[in-house]
């Protein structure tokens, strides 16, 4: 299956240094990488060059121009919007150092019972009113085991969202047994979120109560059951550029479908020390580099995107193809009206997850040749 081509003003690139790449540098110009990608080479950007792009060796504007070429070839003017609901807030037994919902930390979040199913459906209806095509049910739990009340409740919520028909039902519920995942799929789950958070080498500095491989195995199981996979991370936790490369390598290895990119919002009481947000241009650099390394994937920007300030609309020029609308789990977001007005002014059109994007299916991984 091939994708419909979208008109761009991309110009042929040469394999020599261009403006933005240091004189005499051996780093391949981003425009060259972009040209190779739009002609079908989805792994045109190697890990070594990605590391250079994430550093300061390549001008960020050249990087963004190349990323935008790929985004427009891949997605045109379409963007994916999604929303989430805290189906079980607080009291999580895991110690993810960035998370206000861990019971290991003293934060503003208090443990609550599961959100009633009818309220979850109301959230789905509100999400659809925001032009979001999916609602993610998120639980502050280690996971869901077979034959438990917690699983029964989440399964009921997924089924209710599916039957209501406002949005797709996605979920982020931690670790799952095969039987538990089967029940969720039967109820109507179409996509599982299970973030890797950071590169393998840095992971133990952020989380100690489970391993990187446990997360990788959960994602592989979801793929084996035909689910789309939503896997991303958090940037600005003190990781090095090499850690960001490791995360990108894992995402490519797993061939995930959606990549949520979050930027740390420091929350008082969590394990990670208070940290200044990444600079807006560094955020745009990361987004652009990831777009070139992961050209097939829907890259959407979630928590911390307000750190971009007045440069927020430029996240699309840097290669983002979607964003989360509405509040996050424990932090606020921009107003939905502001987000929708921004999209309108940019000429970007929200689309329904799965319905108008058959290119996200597993075997459809080629980009069009640009004329």
C-alpha positions as CSV (number, residue, x, y, z in Angstrom):
1,X,0.0,0.0,0.0
2,X,1.4,3.4,-0.9
3,X,0.6,6.8,0.5
4,X,-1.0,9.6,-1.5
5,X,1.6,12.1,-2.4
6,X,1.4,15.6,-1.0
7,X,2.8,18.6,-2.9
8,X,5.9,20.2,-1.4
9,X,8.4,22.7,-2.6
10,X,11.3,20.4,-1.7
11,X,14.3,20.8,-3.9
12,X,16.9,18.2,-4.8
13,X,19.8,18.0,-2.4
14,X,23.4,17.1,-3.0
15,X,25.5,14.9,-0.8
16,X,27.8,17.8,0.1
17,X,27.9,20.2,3.0
18,X,25.2,22.8,2.9
19,X,24.5,26.0,4.9
20,X,24.1,24.8,8.5
21,X,26.7,22.0,8.3
22,X,30.2,22.9,9.4
23,X,32.6,23.5,6.6
24,X,34.4,20.3,5.7
25,X,32.2,18.3,8.0
26,X,31.5,14.7,7.2
27,X,28.0,14.9,8.7
28,X,25.5,14.4,5.9
29,X,23.3,17.4,5.3
30,X,19.7,17.1,6.6
31,X,18.3,17.9,3.2
32,X,20.1,14.9,1.7
33,X,18.6,12.7,4.4
34,X,15.1,14.1,3.7
35,X,15.4,13.5,0.0
36,X,16.4,9.8,0.6
37,X,13.5,9.4,3.0
38,X,10.8,10.7,0.7
39,X,12.1,8.4,-2.0
40,X,11.5,5.4,0.3
41,X,14.6,4.9,2.5
42,X,13.0,4.9,5.9
43,X,16.4,4.3,7.6
44,X,18.3,7.0,5.7
45,X,19.4,8.6,9.0
46,X,21.8,6.4,11.0
47,X,22.5,6.6,14.7
48,X,25.8,8.4,14.4
49,X,24.4,11.1,12.3
50,X,21.4,11.4,14.6
51,X,23.7,12.1,17.5
52,X,25.3,14.9,15.5
53,X,21.9,16.3,14.7
54,X,21.0,16.2,18.4
55,X,24.2,18.2,19.2
56,X,25.1,21.6,17.9
57,X,27.1,20.5,14.8
58,X,24.1,21.1,12.4
59,X,22.1,24.3,12.3
60,X,18.7,23.8,13.8
61,X,17.0,25.7,11.0
62,X,18.4,23.3,8.3
63,X,17.3,20.4,10.5
64,X,13.8,21.7,10.8
65,X,13.5,22.4,7.1
66,X,14.4,18.8,6.3
67,X,12.0,17.5,9.0
68,X,9.2,19.6,7.6
69,X,9.8,18.2,4.1
70,X,9.4,14.7,5.5
71,X,6.3,15.6,7.6
72,X,4.5,17.1,4.7
73,X,5.4,14.2,2.4
74,X,4.1,11.8,5.0
75,X,1.1,13.6,6.5
76,X,0.4,16.6,4.3
77,X,-1.7,19.0,6.3
78,X,-3.2,16.3,8.5
79,X,-2.6,16.2,12.3
80,X,-3.7,13.7,14.9
81,X,-5.3,14.9,18.1
82,X,-5.9,12.8,21.2
83,X,-6.9,13.2,24.8
84,X,-6.4,11.2,28.0
85,X,-8.4,10.6,31.2
86,X,-7.0,9.5,34.6
87,X,-9.0,6.3,34.9
88,X,-7.2,5.6,38.2
89,X,-5.4,8.5,39.8
90,X,-2.5,8.3,42.3
91,X,-1.1,5.5,44.5
92,X,1.0,3.9,41.9
93,X,3.5,1.4,43.4
94,X,6.2,2.2,40.8
95,X,8.9,4.8,41.5
96,X,9.2,6.6,38.1
97,X,11.2,9.7,39.2
98,X,9.2,12.2,37.1
99,X,5.7,11.1,38.2
100,X,3.5,12.8,40.7
101,X,1.2,9.8,41.0
102,X,3.8,7.5,42.6
103,X,3.1,6.6,46.2
104,X,6.9,6.7,46.8
105,X,6.7,10.5,46.6
106,X,4.8,13.3,48.5
107,X,3.2,15.4,45.9
108,X,-0.1,17.3,45.3
109,X,-1.7,14.1,44.0
110,X,-3.9,12.0,46.3
111,X,-4.8,8.4,45.5
112,X,-8.4,8.0,44.3
113,X,-10.7,5.1,43.2
114,X,-11.3,4.2,39.6
115,X,-13.2,6.7,37.6
116,X,-16.8,5.6,37.0
117,X,-17.4,4.2,33.5
118,X,-20.1,6.8,32.7
119,X,-17.6,9.6,33.4
120,X,-15.1,7.9,31.1
121,X,-17.7,8.0,28.3
122,X,-18.3,11.7,29.1
123,X,-14.6,12.3,28.7
124,X,-14.7,10.5,25.3
125,X,-17.6,12.7,24.2
126,X,-15.7,15.9,25.2
127,X,-12.6,14.6,23.5
128,X,-14.5,14.2,20.2
129,X,-15.8,17.8,20.7
130,X,-12.1,18.9,20.7
131,X,-11.5,17.1,17.4
132,X,-9.6,14.4,19.2
133,X,-10.1,10.9,17.6
134,X,-8.9,8.9,20.6
135,X,-9.3,8.8,24.3
136,X,-6.6,7.1,26.3
137,X,-7.6,5.5,29.6
138,X,-4.6,5.8,32.0
139,X,-4.3,4.0,35.3
140,X,-1.7,4.8,38.0
141,X,-1.0,1.1,38.5
142,X,1.9,-1.3,38.0
143,X,-0.4,-3.1,35.6
144,X,-3.6,-5.2,35.3
145,X,-3.7,-8.9,35.9
146,X,-6.3,-11.4,34.7
147,X,-9.4,-12.0,36.8
148,X,-9.1,-8.8,38.9
149,X,-11.7,-6.1,39.6
150,X,-9.3,-3.5,38.3
151,X,-9.1,-5.3,34.9
152,X,-12.9,-5.7,34.9
153,X,-13.3,-2.0,35.3
154,X,-10.9,-1.0,32.6
155,X,-12.4,-3.5,30.2
156,X,-15.8,-2.1,30.9
157,X,-14.5,1.4,30.3
158,X,-13.0,0.4,27.0
159,X,-16.1,-1.3,25.8
160,X,-18.3,1.7,26.8
161,X,-16.1,4.1,24.9
162,X,-16.2,1.8,21.8
163,X,-19.9,1.4,22.0
164,X,-20.5,5.1,22.4
165,X,-18.6,5.7,19.2
166,X,-17.2,9.2,20.0
167,X,-13.6,8.2,19.9
168,X,-11.3,5.2,19.7
169,X,-10.4,3.6,23.1
170,X,-6.7,3.6,23.8
171,X,-5.1,2.6,27.1
172,X,-2.0,3.2,29.2
173,X,-2.3,0.7,32.1
174,X,1.2,-0.6,32.8
175,X,2.1,-4.3,32.5
176,X,-0.4,-6.8,31.3
177,X,-0.7,-10.6,31.3
178,X,-1.5,-12.1,27.8
179,X,-5.0,-13.0,29.0
180,X,-5.6,-9.5,30.3
181,X,-4.5,-7.9,27.0
182,X,-6.8,-10.3,25.1
183,X,-9.8,-9.2,27.1
184,X,-8.9,-5.5,26.4
185,X,-8.6,-6.2,22.7
186,X,-11.9,-8.0,22.7
187,X,-13.5,-5.1,24.4
188,X,-12.4,-2.7,21.7
189,X,-8.9,-1.5,22.5
190,X,-7.2,-0.4,19.4
191,X,-3.9,1.0,20.7
192,X,-1.7,0.5,23.7
193,X,0.5,3.3,25.2
194,X,3.6,2.1,27.1
195,X,6.4,4.7,27.1
196,X,10.0,3.7,27.4
197,X,10.7,7.2,28.9
198,X,14.4,7.4,28.0
199,X,17.3,5.4,26.6
200,X,18.3,2.1,28.1
201,X,21.5,3.4,29.7
202,X,19.7,6.2,31.6
203,X,16.6,4.3,32.5
204,X,17.8,3.0,35.9
205,X,18.5,6.6,37.0
206,X,14.8,7.3,36.6
207,X,13.1,4.1,37.5
208,X,14.2,1.2,39.8
209,X,11.0,-0.8,40.4
210,X,10.9,-2.4,37.0
211,X,13.3,-2.9,34.0
212,X,13.6,-1.6,30.5
213,X,13.2,-5.1,29.1
214,X,9.8,-5.4,30.9
215,X,8.6,-2.4,29.0
216,X,10.0,-3.7,25.7
217,X,8.4,-7.1,26.2
218,X,5.0,-5.4,26.9
219,X,5.2,-3.5,23.7
220,X,6.2,-6.6,21.7
221,X,3.2,-8.4,23.1
222,X,0.8,-5.6,22.1
223,X,2.2,-5.8,18.6
224,X,1.8,-9.5,18.5
225,X,-1.9,-9.1,19.3
226,X,-2.5,-6.6,16.4
227,X,-2.7,-3.5,18.5
228,X,-1.2,-0.2,17.4
229,X,1.6,0.9,19.7
230,X,2.1,4.3,21.2
231,X,5.6,4.6,22.7
232,X,7.6,7.6,23.5
233,X,9.6,9.3,26.2
234,X,10.4,12.4,28.3
235,X,13.2,14.8,27.5
236,X,14.9,17.1,29.9
237,X,15.4,14.7,32.8
238,X,19.2,15.2,32.7
239,X,19.8,12.7,30.0
240,X,22.6,13.1,27.5
241,X,22.2,13.3,23.7
242,X,23.4,9.7,23.5
243,X,20.5,8.7,25.7
244,X,18.1,10.3,23.3
245,X,19.7,8.4,20.5
246,X,19.3,5.1,22.5
247,X,15.6,5.8,22.9
248,X,15.2,6.5,19.2
249,X,17.0,3.3,18.4
250,X,14.6,1.3,20.6
251,X,11.6,3.0,19.0
252,X,12.9,2.1,15.5
253,X,13.7,-1.5,16.6
254,X,10.1,-1.9,17.9
255,X,8.6,-0.2,14.8
256,X,6.1,1.6,17.0
257,X,3.2,3.5,15.4
258,X,2.9,6.6,17.5
259,X,5.7,8.5,19.4
260,X,4.5,10.9,22.1
261,X,7.2,13.3,22.9
262,X,7.0,14.9,26.4
263,X,9.3,17.5,27.9
264,X,9.8,17.4,31.7
265,X,7.5,19.5,33.8
266,X,9.2,19.5,37.2
267,X,6.8,18.6,40.0
268,X,7.6,19.3,43.6
269,X,8.0,16.2,45.7
270,X,9.1,13.8,42.9
271,X,12.4,12.1,42.9
272,X,13.9,14.1,40.0
273,X,15.4,17.4,41.3
274,X,13.8,20.7,40.2
275,X,15.0,21.3,36.7
276,X,14.7,24.3,34.3
277,X,12.8,23.4,31.1
278,X,14.8,22.8,28.0
279,X,15.2,25.8,25.8
280,X,12.6,26.1,23.0
281,X,15.2,25.7,20.2
282,X,16.6,22.6,21.8
283,X,13.1,21.1,22.0
284,X,12.6,21.9,18.3
285,X,16.0,20.3,17.5
286,X,14.9,17.1,19.3
287,X,11.6,16.9,17.5
288,X,13.2,17.5,14.1
289,X,15.9,14.9,14.6
290,X,13.3,12.3,15.7
291,X,11.2,13.1,12.7
292,X,14.1,12.2,10.4
293,X,15.0,9.1,12.3
294,X,11.4,7.9,12.6
295,X,9.8,9.1,9.3
296,X,6.9,6.6,9.3
297,X,5.7,7.3,12.8
298,X,3.1,9.8,14.0
299,X,5.1,12.1,16.3
300,X,2.8,14.0,18.6
301,X,3.8,16.5,21.3
302,X,2.3,16.1,24.8
303,X,3.3,17.3,28.2
304,X,5.7,20.2,28.5
305,X,4.9,21.6,25.0
306,X,4.0,25.0,26.6
307,X,7.8,25.3,27.3
308,X,8.0,26.3,23.6
309,X,6.3,29.6,24.5
310,X,5.8,31.7,21.4
311,X,7.5,29.1,19.3
312,X,4.8,26.5,20.0
313,X,3.4,26.5,16.4
314,X,6.9,25.7,15.1
315,X,6.7,22.2,16.5
316,X,4.8,21.3,13.3
317,X,7.5,22.9,11.2
318,X,10.0,20.8,13.2
319,X,8.2,17.6,12.1
320,X,5.4,17.0,14.7
321,X,2.3,15.5,13.2
322,X,0.0,15.7,16.2
323,X,-0.6,16.9,19.7
324,X,-2.5,16.0,22.9
325,X,-5.4,18.4,23.6
326,X,-7.0,19.0,27.0
327,X,-5.2,18.7,30.3
328,X,-2.6,16.1,31.1
329,X,-2.7,13.7,34.0
330,X,-1.4,15.9,36.8
331,X,-0.5,19.2,35.0
332,X,-2.5,21.7,33.0
333,X,-2.3,22.3,29.3
334,X,-3.3,25.3,27.0
335,X,-7.0,25.7,26.5
336,X,-8.5,23.6,23.8
337,X,-9.9,26.7,22.0
338,X,-6.4,28.1,21.8
339,X,-5.1,24.9,20.3
340,X,-7.9,24.6,17.8
341,X,-7.5,28.2,16.7
342,X,-3.8,27.6,16.2
343,X,-4.4,24.7,14.0
344,X,-7.0,26.7,12.0
345,X,-4.6,29.5,11.5
346,X,-1.8,27.1,10.4
347,X,-4.2,25.4,7.9
348,X,-3.8,22.0,9.7
349,X,-6.7,19.6,9.6
350,X,-7.4,17.1,12.4
351,X,-8.2,13.5,11.2
352,X,-9.7,10.5,12.8
353,X,-7.3,7.9,14.1
354,X,-7.4,4.8,11.9
355,X,-10.3,5.9,9.6
356,X,-8.4,8.2,7.3
357,X,-4.9,7.0,7.8
358,X,-4.6,3.4,6.5
359,X,-0.9,4.1,6.1
360,X,-0.5,3.4,9.9
361,X,-1.2,-0.2,9.3
362,X,1.7,-2.6,9.9
363,X,2.7,-3.3,6.3
364,X,2.3,0.2,4.9
365,X,5.6,1.7,5.7
366,X,6.7,3.4,2.5
367,X,6.6,7.1,1.7
368,X,5.7,8.5,-1.6
369,X,8.2,9.6,-4.3
370,X,7.9,13.3,-4.6
371,X,7.5,14.7,-8.1
